[in-house]
Amino acid sequence: MPAQLEIIYKGTSLTLVPHSPQDKEEERYSTYWQGREVVIYLKQDNEGAPHWFEAGTDKETEFSKEVGLLLGMKPE
């Protein structure tokens, strides 16, 4: 499992902490944004396309998509 990652998102430094995957193929990270903990994870939608989802939602949010892209882990 990788160590903590640091990225800059909208001019703010974010520390992303990796989680043990709940699924072998899943990348999952937590961070704090706008005063709350946010967990993002990479998964396939119902059509098989990969997306960065935000925990507690059933879709890719603007935040999860942009942070996922900054991680450089968005599959083609």
Secondary structure in CASP SS format (residue, H / E / C, confidence):
PFRMAT SS
TARGET T0000
AUTHOR 0000-0000-0000
METHOD secondary structure of the structure
MODEL  1
M C 1.00
P C 1.00
A C 1.00
Q C 1.00
L E 1.00
E E 1.00
I E 1.00
I E 1.00
Y E 1.00
K C 1.00
G C 1.00
T E 1.00
S E 1.00
L E 1.00
T E 1.00
L E 1.00
V E 1.00
P E 1.00
H C 1.00
S C 1.00
P C 1.00
Q C 1.00
D C 1.00
K C 1.00
E C 1.00
E C 1.00
E E 1.00
R E 1.00
Y E 1.00
S E 1.00
T E 1.00
Y E 1.00
W E 1.00
Q C 1.00
G C 1.00
R E 1.00
E E 1.00
V E 1.00
V E 1.00
I E 1.00
Y E 1.00
L E 1.00
K E 1.00
Q E 1.00
D C 1.00
N C 1.00
E C 1.00
G C 1.00
A C 1.00
P E 1.00
H E 1.00
W E 1.00
F E 1.00
E E 1.00
A C 1.00
G C 1.00
T C 1.00
D C 1.00
K C 1.00
E C 1.00
T C 1.00
E H 1.00
F H 1.00
S H 1.00
K H 1.00
E H 1.00
V H 1.00
G H 1.00
L H 1.00
L H 1.00
L H 1.00
G C 1.00
M C 1.00
K C 1.00
P C 1.00
E C 1.00
END
